[in-house]
Structure formats: structure tokens, C-alpha cells
Amino acid sequence: MAEPVQEAIHAMEAYTGAEKGYRRAHPRGLVLHATFTPSPDARALTTAEHFQGPPIRTLVRLSNAAGSPYAADRVSPTRGRVLGLAVRFTLPSGGYATWAAANIPVFLARTPQEFVQLTTAQRPEGEKRKPNVLRLLGYLATHLSALRGLKGVAQLKPTPSFAHERFNGIHAYHLVDAHGQRRAFRYRWVPLAGPAALSEAEAAQRPEQYLLDEIRQRVSRERVAWELEFQLAQPGDSTHDATRAWPEDRPLVTVGRLVLERPYEDQRESELFVFDPTGVVPGIELSDDPILRFRSQVYRESHRRRAQETKPEPKPADLGQ
């Protein structure tokens, strides 16, 4: 195992509140059955089989990205939490394709080494378990690229529902069409319900953890869906730096719709699933982004560790984890 992966897992376990038997990132989540229906425009861009026509059975995991499964769904009444939407497409030929997105515009590190350094710089200290501000500022002074990601996190507002969040794939990939032409892209899941945020007063009235219960109830009474959009790169757009977004004037193509159906029958079994952001099939290729492959390795190591640990029985309020 590559040394940075072990260093990253150690830093996450030591500094972000990891719990035995849980994922080291996004430990609190809910898996749901869903259907993905590709649009006709998708076939012109890629030969990937899940974009060729009929609806695809899909699993979706909505999650809180905090290291602890007991963390609140908001940082404060005015600040939201990083959230995730991961998908597993069931392929017509057998097997799966997997992706993982978050409600932040960019990542916080360009390389595995930077991720480890930033996580370590944020380690909590003292009775209040707060990061050392001077240490974090020292890191930022020599890693200005991290400011973009931290700004995106700081600007998150408490959300009334996962259904109102836009989730970004963050990394670049390459589409390959029927003629073998390659084109770089990034993807985003855009909520059909539109963006929304809680006011400070509304957020203060919500329980510490409310998002999983809310999405269960919402799915039982109405349609919850996202449009999948591909943002197409232009010459000069970086494919290796996950901390830098592409300009919003880049072409956007709607390539499908994801609709939630019902919760997965066995949530504890679903913790065996790995939503690997590198789980692509022919027609989609990985970019040269080093964080993309690094995330895959970290996810696999997280799965290996939690599979060997005894997970505590969930509390009544935690049954969705």
C-alpha cells in the first residue's frame, strides 16, 4: 500500500473523529434504490454503456461527510456541512460503474501529500478540541490553492434537504465517443427541486441530525431527482488540479436524470459497498488528477479496515447509517 494512503487514513482516524466499523469519510449515510435515465445527447459524447438508452437501476448513497457518524448535519445555524451523493450504476453487461460527488465546488488539496498535510494541520487541540489557528494559517501561507476549497466549505449554508443540494464530481474525466475522440469533462448533479437554504432561525430549530429522516419522508411522498450535467472543457482547462474550478461559461450538456425510489432494504449490508470515484467503464476515462486515484486507494483501505472491525449496534436515531 502506498505510504500516503496509510498516512491519510491515520490522519483521518486521529483528527476527524473516525469510529471503528464505519467509513473513514462520510460515515453517516443512507442508501436508496434509484433509476437513472440517460438523455439522447449522451450517446453522441460517450460509448459508456449506461449512457446508451434504457433506464439503469442505480443505488444512491446520500451522506454527511464529517468523520464521525454522530456529527451534526450542520456546523452551526449559519453554516452547513459538506454532504455527499454517490452512485452505483447497474450495467446491462453485468457489474457496476461508480462515482462519488460532494456539495462543494472544488477539493481542498491538489496532491495526496497536500491532503495529508492539510488534515494534519487541522488536528484538534485542547479541551475544546479546536484546530490550532496559527498552524492552519501557516499551512495556508504556503498552499494558497487550499483557500479555494476552504472558502467553498465555509460558504455552505444549512440545507432543508439533500433534494436541494447540487453535487459536483470535482475531478476531471475524459469522454470517448464512437469515433475515438476524447474530450475532458466534469460532472454535476443539479437538483430538480432547485437550491434552497434554511434561515438561521429555521436551522436552529432542526435536530442535530435531520437530513436522513427528511429524505426518507420526502421520497415516500414525492419525486426526488437530479439532472446529470457534463461541463465540457475548453483548451487550457486544467485536468489535474481538483482545487480549481473551470469557468462557468463552459458548455453544459444534460445527459440524464436520476430519480430516487425507496431506501435500500438492508442499510448495514449497504456499508459493504464502495462508491469508488474511479469506477468507470469504456467510454469514460480517468484524467491525470492525482487526487482522483488517491481517493480510490483511500476508499479501498477504509473498506478493508472497517470490514475487520466490529461495528457498534446503531442507536435508534442512527438506523440510516
N, C-alpha and C positions, 0 to 999 in steps of 0.2 A: 504494500500500500504506500502510495506516495506520501512523503513526510508532511507536506502542507495539509493533507486531508486529516491526518491524525492531530496535527496542531489545531486545525479548525474545530474538530469535534471536541477536543479538550477545552478550547476557549469557550465554546458554546455551553458545554456542561458546567464549566466553572463560573461563567459570568452572566449567563442569560436565564438561569433558573430551570435547567433541564430536569426532568423527572424520569426515574427508572421505568422502563417499559413503554415510554412514549417516544414519539418522534422528537428529534433534537431541535427541529424548527417546525412551526405550525402544528403543535401537538393537539390543540383543541379543534376538532372539525366534525363535519357531518358529510357523509357520502350519500348521494342521491342518484336514482336512475334518471336518465335524460335521453332525449333524442336530438341528434344533430342532422340537419338537412342542408346539404351543400347547395349553393346557387349555381346556375348555368355559367356564370362568369368564372367560376373557379376552374373549370375544365380547361380553359384557354391558358391558364397560368401554370398548372402543375399536373403531372400524371399520378400524383399520390392517390391511392385507390379510395380513400374516404372522402375525396372531393369529386368523384366521378358521376354521381347521380342519385341513387336511392338514399333514403334516410339511414342513419347509422345509430345503432344502440350505443349509448355512451354512459359512463359513470362520471359524476362530477363531485369533487370534494371542495367544500367551502370551509375556510379555516381562519383562525386567529393566529397571526404569525409570532406572537410572543413566545418566549422559550418555555414558559410554564403553562400547563393545561388549566391552571387555576387563575390565570391572569384575567383582568377585566377586559371588556370589549371596547373600552376607550381609555385613553391615558388620563383624561380629565373631562369636565363638562364642555371644554372648548377645544380639546384635541382628540382626534380619532386614533385608531390603531391600524397598523399595517395588516391587511387581510389578503387571503389568497383564494384563487379559483384554479383548481387543477382538473384536467380531463383525461379520461381513458377511452379512446375510440375503439369499438369492436370492429375489426377489419373483416370484410367479406371473405378474404382468403384465409382467415384464421389469425390469431394473435391480436396484438393491440398496438396503437400508437398513443403516445402520452405527451402531454405538455403541462406546464405549470406557470401561472401568471399571478401578478400581485397588483394591488391598487395604488402603487407608486409609479411615477413616470420613468424613473431610472434607478439603477442599482447604486450601491454605496461604495463599491470598490471595483477597480479595473483588473486586478490580478488576485490569485489566491493569497499571495503574500500580504497584499494590502487588506484583504478581508480579515486575515488573522490579526494583523496589527491593529486595525480599527476595532475589532471585537475586544481585543486585549486592552486597548486604550479606554474602553467604556466600562471596564470592570468596576463593580461597586465597592465602596469602602465605608467604614464607619457604621455606627448604629443604625443610621437611616438607609444604609445600603444604596448610596448615591454615587454616580461616577465622579471621579476627580476632574473638575473642570479644566484645571491647568494642564493635566496630562492630555486630555482630549484636544484642547487648543493647540498644544504642541504638535500633536499628530496632524491636525488640520493645516497648520502653518506650512508643512512640507508636503501635504497631499490635498491641494486645493480642489481637485476633481471630486473629492468626497462631499464638498459643500453642496453640490447639486442634489445628490441623493438625500443628504440630511435635511436640506430645505424642503424637498418633496415630502419627507416623513413629517416634518414639523407643521406643514400646511394641511395635513389631513384633518378633516372635521368629523365629529361623531356622526355616524350614519344611522338612519332608521332601519336599514335593511341591506343585506347583501344585494338585493334586487336593484338597488340604486347605485351600485358601485361599478366603475369602469376598471377592468383588469387588463394590465399590459404584459405582454410577453417579455419585455425588456431587452432580450437578446436579438441579434440579427440571425436570420437563416437565409437559405437560398432556395428559390423555387426553380424547378426544372420542368420545362414544358415538353410537349410531344416531339418537338424538333431538337431537343437537347439544349435549348437556350436557357441560361442561368440568369436569375435576377435576384438581388438581395431584397429582403423584406423584413419587417417586424409585424407582429400581430397584436390585436387588442380585442377584448370582448366589451361591447358597448351595450349598456342596459336598455331594453325597450321601455322600461318604466321611467327612464330619464334620471339625471342626477338629482340628489336631494341630501340635505344635511339637517341634523337636529339643532334647534336653538340651544343656548346654554341652559335655559330653564327646562326644556324638554329632556336634554341629556341627563341633567341632574336627577330627574325623576325615574330614569330607567334603572333596572337592576345592574349589578356589576357585569353579569353575563346574561345577555338577552338575545343576541343575534341568531343563535341556532334555534331557539324556540320560535322566534319570529318567522324564520324562513320555513320551518315545518308548517306553521299555521298558514302562512301565505300560500305555499304550494298546494295545500289542501283546498283552498277556496278560489284561486285564480291562476292565470298563466304567468309564469316567471320565465323570462327569456332574455338572451343576449344575441346581438348580431356580431358575427366574427368579421373583422375588417383587417385586410392586409395593407400596410403602409409600404409603398414601393420606393426603394432607394433611387437617388439620383447620383450621377458621377461625383465622387468626392466624399460621399457619406461614409462615415466610419462603420465598419462591421465588427471591430474588435474591442470597442470601448463601451461597456454597458452603462457607464456613468453619464453618457452624453446622448440626449435625445436627438432625433432628426427633426428638422423644421416641419412645422405643421402644414406647410404648403405642399408637402409631398403627396403624390396621388394616393387616394384611398379606394380600395375595391372591397365591396361587401361580398363575402364568399360563402356565407352560410348563417344558419340560425340554430342556437342551442336552446332547448326548452326543457325545464325541469319537470319531472313527473311525480316521483314519490321517493321517500327515504329508502335507502338500501336496507334489506331485511336484517342483516347482522352487522352492526356497526363495529363490533370487536373484530370480526373476521376482516372487515374492510381495512383495518390497520396493517394488514399484511401487504396491501397494495402499495407499490412505489410509483409515484407520478413523476417520472423522470423527464426533465425538460429536453433531454437528448433522444427521446424515444420516437424518432422519425422513421419514415419508410421511403422507398424510392419515389422520387418526385419532389422531395424536400431534403435539403442537405444542411448540415451544421456549418456555421460560419467559423472564422478564426478567433472568435471571442474565447479567451482562456477561462473566464468565469463560467461559461456555459458547461464545458466539460468538467470543471471543478465541482459545480453543483451536483452533477450526476454522481460523481465519486462520493461526495459527502452524503447524498441521499442513500446510496447503497451501504455505506458504512453505518449510517444511522439505523437502517433496517437490520443490518447484521447484529448490531448491539441490542436493539430493543427486542429482537426475536429470541435472544438468550436471557432476557430478564423477565422477572415476574411482574406483570402489570397489576397494580392495586385494583380491587373491585371499585367500579365507579360509584360515586355518591349519587343520590337521586337527581341532583341538578346537573350531573356531568354525563348523562347517558348518551349524549350525542358525540362523545369523543371517540 
